[in-house]
């Protein structure tokens, strides 16, 4: 049995509504992931700075007392 034009339009409207909901959900996930990436990038920069500076109290990184 062939669908009427009205039924076909209704089916398409339903599909578009579900697609819009899916797109919005995926967009929220992308926003959350971007926030996580930014946080991890900041943490990585901090760790890199700590590695470059060396461990605290390391005598190799301290100036001798006579300077």
QUIWO-V666714 format. One record per backbone hydrogen bond with DSSP energy under -0.5 kcal/mol. NH is the residue of the N-H (numbers start at 1). CO is the residue of the C=O. E is the energy in kcal/mol with one decimal. If there is no record, write none. Layout:
NH,CO,E
NH,CO,E
This chain:
8,4,-2.3
9,5,-2.5
10,6,-2.3
11,7,-2.5
12,8,-2.2
13,9,-2.5
14,10,-2.2
15,11,-2.3
16,12,-2.5
17,13,-2.1
18,14,-2.2
19,15,-2.4
20,16,-2.6
21,17,-2.1
22,18,-2.4
23,19,-2.7
24,20,-2.3
25,21,-2.3
26,22,-2.7
27,23,-2.4
28,24,-2.1
29,25,-1.9
30,26,-2.4
31,27,-2.3
32,28,-2.3
33,29,-2.6
34,30,-2.5
35,31,-1.9
36,32,-2.1
37,33,-2.6
38,34,-2.5
39,35,-2.1
40,36,-2.5
41,37,-2.5
42,38,-2.0
43,39,-2.1
44,40,-2.5
45,41,-2.2
46,42,-1.9
47,43,-2.2
48,44,-2.8
49,45,-2.3
50,46,-2.1
51,47,-2.5
52,48,-2.5
53,49,-2.3
54,50,-1.3
58,55,-1.5
59,57,-0.5
61,58,-1.8
62,59,-0.9
67,64,-1.7
